[in-house]
């Protein structure tokens, strides 16, 4: 562990955000933005793309811009990663590949069904897609007799869906029309024999999702993945080989999209399945939607296991090998079908935001412990998280820091924030940018330094976790839980859905309980359990050792995992199972169900009846070192984790014990690591309130220090012996974290903290208010009317005297699919009590789509009236309108020719200037003279409801008695509730520093104070939330509400 790298983390440890190109990429702006990243001490960026990109992707000019980005990054010491797709799998890159190779389009398994009586004619129209199988199954009391099913594929044919008459201009008037048919469709035409029949037709259809439209790439197919490398990634290697392994660090693959209610498929699956499993999956397809006899669970297991192997071998392994061959790193947060099958990914990861909530969801996509556990088990040092996704414009640096802390307690150490957007032009601002557009960006280096120091310590050594929690992955497969969508059920049996949901809920319940117990654990895939070694009554996987294995409710287990489990028990290893043990076998050969029955002397039928029944109860069945917590009903329903906690307290001494002052047991979460010389403890307060704790850690002969992640300073701590442990008294302010490090050597003498007296400031009363940027009035509600006959101007629709009271009201949005070309008018009325000399109308270059004219009080603005001016983005355009505004009523009218989808007024307009915004009779917004004084921390009271930027509040405060200590302290935590903005305090011209997150406390030299009047200045910086959305976030309700004027 390098102290210099902790104080000033290298680029590899720092934030590497997605930099999303989403407009016309201009050279000067590109260079400027990279320099902004360097100034804010980022580690680099992951070059990505997003909706709105105008520079042709993968064209000559594209690679020219990429080259310039690499050169500029190299000059500024930044690392560059390449996101392997535009805009995710399913984007332009995949679409380009599938255009030339339609056989590589990702597929999904679908089916159509109907039930008919004997003698009834089946006439089933089917999509134009390959039919995998067509069955007719006799029914007896609604039960399918699968052994008597009939293959009715021979009754499939083809017809056209549509018929029409078309003009026939090529022949004489005697034959003016042609009768044509088109749009082919498959058609099943079969007459049912006697009895009652269920007809099922299985198809292979292209994958499509609403949140990521386009042609998705079949990543189970090795040829499609190879083509992806050649088409998307190889050009970077050919053109930028000089940067490989240096400035150009790696490829990052992000999430693959699949529909929530469909199972994935691939044309390569049947042959691979036959080779791997020794039987044909096609006749067994009904097992993937319903009960198909005693082999149902095995078929489902084989299906998912085969797909997972295809994903591993043909996608992640090939991508990792390709990157290694070209001296690049490879990171991926693609959701696996099982955790063990991403061991080939050098930097595994998860994605999405992590909120401060006690709700816990087991998700390969969103739960970071799956990636951190896998990294520990494979001795991988880096763990990725594409954090801050979908966080919204209300997100502050404090929110981001809290998310990093949460990820840190899970062991994540490679942070790729989502995202820095090249531009917010027009509709592009509906994605949240963490970049230079935001007022807080000037202080972003504070978060960069914090994240870099946190990541640097979390890559040292390995995590200490004595508990492994087995993943019930094969049980969930066997009951049709979808691993790509948080294990949601995709079958059609209500009873099975209940069982599946209970298995998922109990898994989450146990994981959540372990967090609440402050018991570090790692998630363990059964396939990795099978590879473990057993030494000294411990399971060893890589460098990780587990003393206790916890098994959540499961319905099956792979034989190799069971054999290792039994060997572990026989070697004296500690195993605790809860709720349900295997009731079904998923592999041929020796029965795992019988093996568990011998371990517990329990009948599987009795266990499943107990688990799915209505009788409650918790009973402990103990067989020496194997303990089974039997429940009547689910683990969650019976609160069986209480017994789990008691058992763990009896058999597994805590390495770390935290006592807090009456707060919830899981208020403080922690992560524990160790290397050859150090023990590292990261503690984080999840609560929005302060906590006082006593923390017990293993006794150390060396010194124990607090390593400050904000400043890089180290401070020796007072440690009190407590038996075989050491006790540390630590106070946490709200959302505060501490990093504790024990090191070898003689204990360092704690430096006496200088006495600091708190200086209480009276924040009431009026302060001088000085907005450092212009105030804004957001114009996002318009009266609108169509003008198909183009008579609006003749009727004076652009004049302020025209009455639009009967017009409908709308907000800016594009027309999706106008039925015909038309003209749309928009009118916005406001009142002006004052006309600032520098009043500007501001809009984005793309705020209005289509030919348009803008009128102010009847006067048309010239086409060249707007000039580029940065307000919150380089795409802003400004027109000076002070001379066109009158005192009293004013009207802005906009005439737009709507000719194509996307035309219209698509984004808000703004008035900027030195004014305050009030409401006129609750009807119109009103511009009034700017107040020069008002209460602190209240923008609405000062007429700044949409303001984004920094506001200075100044007051001469009378200090009658100076503090008696050399330094003083100002603490806003006790006087201002739930503060989240960035605050800087200056007293008598001396800055006490900037606080970007809690605790909002400052210290200063008493010598800078004077008895009597002292000039105190608060500089408060907020976000773009209200300006860009017209909404404000309410933490209590977790909802956005409109800004009130």
GIKA-V522890 format. One record per backbone hydrogen bond with DSSP energy under -0.5 kcal/mol. NH is the residue of the N-H (numbers start at 1). CO is the residue of the C=O. If there is no record, write none. Layout:
BEGIN
nh: {NH & NH}
co: {CO & CO}
END
This chain:
BEGIN
nh: {3 & 6 & 7 & 8 & 9 & 13 & 14 & 14 & 16 & 17 & 18 & 19 & 20 & 20 & 21 & 21 & 22 & 25 & 26 & 30 & 31 & 32 & 33 & 34 & 35 & 36 & 37 & 38 & 39 & 40 & 41 & 42 & 43 & 44 & 45 & 46 & 47 & 47 & 48 & 50 & 53 & 54 & 55 & 59 & 63 & 64 & 65 & 66 & 67 & 68 & 69 & 70 & 71 & 72 & 73 & 74 & 75 & 76 & 77 & 78 & 79 & 80 & 81 & 82 & 83 & 83 & 84 & 89 & 91 & 92 & 93 & 95 & 96 & 97 & 98 & 99 & 100 & 100 & 101 & 104 & 105 & 106 & 107 & 108 & 109 & 110 & 110 & 112 & 114 & 116 & 118 & 119 & 120 & 122 & 122 & 123 & 124 & 125 & 126 & 129 & 130 & 132 & 132 & 133 & 135 & 136 & 137 & 139 & 140 & 143 & 144 & 145 & 146 & 148 & 149 & 150 & 152 & 152 & 155 & 156 & 157 & 159 & 161 & 161 & 162 & 164 & 166 & 168 & 169 & 171 & 175 & 176 & 178 & 180 & 180 & 182 & 185 & 186 & 187 & 188 & 189 & 189 & 190 & 190 & 192 & 192 & 197 & 198 & 199 & 199 & 200 & 200 & 201 & 202 & 203 & 204 & 205 & 205 & 207 & 212 & 216 & 216 & 218 & 219 & 221 & 222 & 225 & 226 & 227 & 228 & 229 & 230 & 231 & 232 & 233 & 233 & 234 & 236 & 237 & 238 & 239 & 240 & 243 & 244 & 244 & 245 & 246 & 248 & 249 & 249 & 250 & 251 & 252 & 253 & 253 & 262 & 263 & 265 & 269 & 270 & 272 & 273 & 274 & 275 & 276 & 277 & 278 & 284 & 285 & 287 & 288 & 289 & 290 & 292 & 296 & 299 & 300 & 301 & 302 & 303 & 304 & 305 & 306 & 307 & 308 & 309 & 310 & 311 & 312 & 313 & 314 & 315 & 316 & 317 & 319 & 320 & 321 & 322 & 323 & 324 & 325 & 326 & 327 & 328 & 329 & 331 & 332 & 333 & 341 & 342 & 343 & 345 & 346 & 347 & 349 & 350 & 351 & 352 & 355 & 357 & 363 & 367 & 368 & 370 & 371 & 371 & 372 & 373 & 374 & 375 & 376 & 377 & 378 & 379 & 380 & 384 & 385 & 386 & 387 & 391 & 395 & 398 & 400 & 401 & 402 & 403 & 404 & 405 & 406 & 407 & 408 & 409 & 410 & 410 & 411 & 412 & 413 & 414 & 416 & 416 & 417 & 418 & 419 & 420 & 421 & 422 & 428 & 429 & 429 & 430 & 431 & 434 & 438 & 441 & 442 & 443 & 444 & 446 & 447 & 447 & 448 & 449 & 450 & 451 & 452 & 453 & 454 & 455 & 456 & 457 & 458 & 459 & 459 & 460 & 462 & 464 & 465 & 467 & 468 & 469 & 470 & 470 & 471 & 473 & 476 & 477 & 478 & 479 & 479 & 480 & 481 & 482 & 483 & 485 & 486 & 487 & 488 & 488 & 490 & 492 & 494 & 497 & 498 & 499 & 500 & 501 & 502 & 503 & 504 & 505 & 506 & 507 & 508 & 509 & 510 & 511 & 512 & 513 & 514 & 515 & 516 & 517 & 518 & 519 & 520 & 522 & 524 & 528 & 529 & 530 & 531 & 531 & 532 & 533 & 535 & 535 & 538 & 539 & 540 & 540 & 541 & 541 & 543 & 544 & 546 & 547 & 548 & 549 & 550 & 550 & 551 & 552 & 552 & 554 & 562 & 563 & 564 & 565 & 566 & 567 & 568 & 569 & 570 & 571 & 572 & 573 & 574 & 575 & 576 & 577 & 578 & 579 & 580 & 583 & 584 & 595 & 596 & 597 & 598 & 599 & 600 & 601 & 602 & 607 & 608 & 609 & 610 & 611 & 612 & 613 & 619 & 621 & 621 & 622 & 623 & 626 & 627 & 627 & 628 & 629 & 629 & 630 & 630 & 631 & 632 & 633 & 633 & 638 & 639 & 639 & 640 & 642 & 643 & 644 & 645 & 646 & 647 & 648 & 649 & 650 & 651 & 652 & 657 & 659 & 660 & 661 & 662 & 667 & 669 & 669 & 671 & 673 & 674 & 675 & 679 & 680 & 681 & 682 & 683 & 683 & 684 & 685 & 686 & 686 & 691 & 693 & 694 & 695 & 696 & 697 & 697 & 699 & 703 & 705 & 706 & 707 & 707 & 708 & 708 & 709 & 712 & 715 & 717 & 719 & 720 & 722 & 725 & 726 & 727 & 728 & 730 & 730 & 732 & 735 & 736 & 738 & 739 & 740 & 740 & 741 & 742 & 743 & 757 & 759 & 760 & 761 & 763 & 767 & 768 & 769 & 770 & 772 & 775 & 777 & 778 & 779 & 780 & 782 & 783 & 784 & 785 & 787 & 790 & 795 & 796 & 797 & 799 & 802 & 804 & 807 & 808 & 810 & 813 & 815 & 816 & 822 & 824 & 825 & 826 & 827 & 828 & 830 & 831 & 832 & 833 & 834 & 836 & 839 & 840 & 841 & 842 & 842 & 843 & 845 & 847 & 849 & 853 & 855 & 856 & 857 & 857 & 858 & 859 & 860 & 861 & 865 & 867 & 869 & 871 & 871 & 876 & 877 & 878 & 879 & 881 & 882 & 884 & 885 & 885 & 888 & 890 & 892 & 893 & 893 & 894 & 895 & 896 & 896 & 897 & 898 & 898 & 899 & 902 & 903 & 904 & 906 & 906 & 907 & 909 & 910 & 911 & 912 & 912 & 913 & 915 & 916 & 917 & 918 & 918 & 920 & 921 & 923 & 924 & 925 & 926 & 927 & 928 & 928 & 934 & 936 & 938 & 942 & 943 & 944 & 947 & 951 & 952 & 953 & 954 & 955 & 957 & 957 & 959 & 959 & 960 & 967 & 968 & 969 & 970 & 972 & 972 & 973 & 975 & 976 & 977 & 979 & 982 & 983 & 984 & 985 & 986 & 987 & 988 & 990 & 991 & 992 & 993 & 995 & 996 & 1001 & 1002 & 1004 & 1006 & 1007 & 1008 & 1009 & 1012 & 1014 & 1016 & 1016 & 1017 & 1018 & 1019 & 1019 & 1020 & 1020 & 1021 & 1022 & 1025 & 1028 & 1029 & 1030 & 1031 & 1032 & 1034 & 1035 & 1038 & 1039 & 1041 & 1043}
co: {1 & 2 & 3 & 4 & 6 & 10 & 10 & 11 & 415 & 44 & 417 & 46 & 18 & 420 & 19 & 48 & 20 & 23 & 24 & 26 & 27 & 28 & 29 & 30 & 31 & 32 & 33 & 34 & 35 & 36 & 38 & 37 & 15 & 15 & 79 & 17 & 45 & 81 & 19 & 21 & 50 & 23 & 23 & 56 & 59 & 60 & 61 & 62 & 63 & 64 & 65 & 66 & 67 & 68 & 69 & 70 & 71 & 72 & 74 & 73 & 43 & 247 & 45 & 250 & 47 & 81 & 252 & 255 & 88 & 86 & 86 & 91 & 92 & 93 & 94 & 95 & 96 & 97 & 97 & 101 & 102 & 216 & 265 & 205 & 263 & 108 & 203 & 201 & 199 & 197 & 195 & 192 & 117 & 120 & 190 & 121 & 188 & 123 & 186 & 127 & 204 & 130 & 202 & 202 & 200 & 150 & 198 & 196 & 143 & 140 & 142 & 138 & 144 & 145 & 146 & 136 & 134 & 150 & 152 & 153 & 187 & 185 & 182 & 183 & 182 & 180 & 178 & 176 & 167 & 168 & 172 & 173 & 166 & 164 & 178 & 162 & 159 & 126 & 157 & 124 & 155 & 187 & 122 & 188 & 120 & 190 & 116 & 137 & 114 & 197 & 135 & 198 & 112 & 133 & 110 & 130 & 108 & 203 & 106 & 209 & 207 & 214 & 104 & 217 & 218 & 220 & 221 & 222 & 223 & 224 & 225 & 226 & 227 & 228 & 228 & 229 & 229 & 233 & 233 & 234 & 235 & 236 & 240 & 240 & 241 & 248 & 243 & 243 & 80 & 247 & 80 & 329 & 82 & 251 & 331 & 259 & 109 & 107 & 266 & 266 & 268 & 269 & 270 & 271 & 272 & 273 & 274 & 281 & 282 & 284 & 285 & 286 & 286 & 293 & 293 & 295 & 296 & 297 & 298 & 299 & 300 & 301 & 302 & 303 & 304 & 305 & 306 & 307 & 308 & 309 & 310 & 311 & 311 & 312 & 315 & 316 & 317 & 318 & 319 & 320 & 321 & 322 & 324 & 323 & 249 & 251 & 347 & 253 & 338 & 339 & 340 & 342 & 344 & 330 & 332 & 384 & 365 & 386 & 353 & 355 & 361 & 363 & 366 & 367 & 367 & 368 & 368 & 369 & 370 & 371 & 372 & 373 & 374 & 376 & 375 & 348 & 414 & 350 & 385 & 388 & 392 & 980 & 396 & 397 & 398 & 399 & 400 & 401 & 402 & 403 & 404 & 405 & 406 & 407 & 408 & 407 & 383 & 383 & 385 & 414 & 415 & 387 & 417 & 18 & 419 & 20 & 425 & 424 & 426 & 427 & 428 & 419 & 435 & 438 & 439 & 440 & 441 & 443 & 443 & 444 & 444 & 445 & 446 & 447 & 448 & 449 & 450 & 451 & 452 & 453 & 454 & 455 & 456 & 457 & 674 & 672 & 463 & 520 & 548 & 522 & 468 & 550 & 524 & 471 & 472 & 473 & 474 & 475 & 476 & 477 & 476 & 488 & 481 & 482 & 483 & 482 & 482 & 485 & 480 & 289 & 492 & 493 & 494 & 495 & 496 & 497 & 498 & 499 & 500 & 501 & 502 & 503 & 504 & 505 & 506 & 507 & 508 & 509 & 510 & 511 & 512 & 513 & 515 & 514 & 518 & 467 & 469 & 525 & 525 & 526 & 527 & 528 & 529 & 540 & 533 & 538 & 535 & 546 & 533 & 538 & 539 & 544 & 376 & 541 & 539 & 466 & 466 & 574 & 468 & 548 & 576 & 470 & 550 & 580 & 558 & 559 & 560 & 561 & 562 & 563 & 564 & 565 & 566 & 567 & 569 & 568 & 547 & 625 & 549 & 627 & 551 & 629 & 578 & 555 & 555 & 591 & 592 & 593 & 594 & 595 & 596 & 597 & 597 & 603 & 604 & 605 & 606 & 607 & 608 & 609 & 630 & 619 & 628 & 620 & 626 & 623 & 575 & 625 & 621 & 577 & 627 & 619 & 628 & 579 & 617 & 610 & 631 & 634 & 635 & 636 & 635 & 639 & 640 & 640 & 641 & 642 & 643 & 644 & 645 & 646 & 647 & 648 & 696 & 694 & 658 & 692 & 660 & 664 & 667 & 684 & 682 & 680 & 462 & 678 & 742 & 673 & 740 & 671 & 681 & 738 & 669 & 736 & 667 & 684 & 732 & 730 & 659 & 728 & 657 & 695 & 726 & 724 & 743 & 741 & 715 & 705 & 739 & 706 & 713 & 707 & 708 & 706 & 704 & 717 & 727 & 725 & 722 & 697 & 720 & 695 & 693 & 728 & 691 & 687 & 733 & 683 & 707 & 681 & 738 & 705 & 679 & 703 & 967 & 969 & 758 & 759 & 761 & 934 & 954 & 932 & 952 & 950 & 913 & 911 & 776 & 909 & 778 & 810 & 827 & 808 & 825 & 823 & 787 & 791 & 793 & 792 & 796 & 799 & 802 & 804 & 784 & 782 & 905 & 903 & 814 & 898 & 896 & 785 & 894 & 783 & 892 & 890 & 925 & 888 & 927 & 927 & 834 & 836 & 912 & 879 & 840 & 910 & 877 & 875 & 844 & 904 & 895 & 893 & 859 & 855 & 891 & 798 & 856 & 858 & 854 & 862 & 878 & 876 & 869 & 873 & 873 & 843 & 867 & 841 & 839 & 839 & 881 & 881 & 882 & 832 & 830 & 828 & 855 & 891 & 826 & 853 & 824 & 894 & 851 & 822 & 896 & 897 & 815 & 900 & 849 & 847 & 904 & 847 & 779 & 842 & 777 & 840 & 910 & 775 & 913 & 928 & 943 & 916 & 926 & 924 & 919 & 920 & 920 & 829 & 918 & 831 & 916 & 926 & 767 & 763 & 935 & 938 & 940 & 939 & 944 & 1020 & 770 & 1018 & 768 & 1016 & 955 & 1014 & 957 & 1012 & 958 & 755 & 1004 & 757 & 1002 & 970 & 1000 & 1000 & 972 & 972 & 975 & 976 & 1021 & 995 & 1019 & 993 & 1017 & 990 & 1015 & 987 & 989 & 985 & 985 & 983 & 994 & 999 & 970 & 968 & 966 & 966 & 1005 & 1006 & 959 & 957 & 955 & 1014 & 986 & 953 & 984 & 1017 & 951 & 1018 & 982 & 949 & 393 & 1024 & 1025 & 1026 & 1025 & 1041 & 1039 & 1033 & 1034 & 1034 & 1032 & 1030}
END
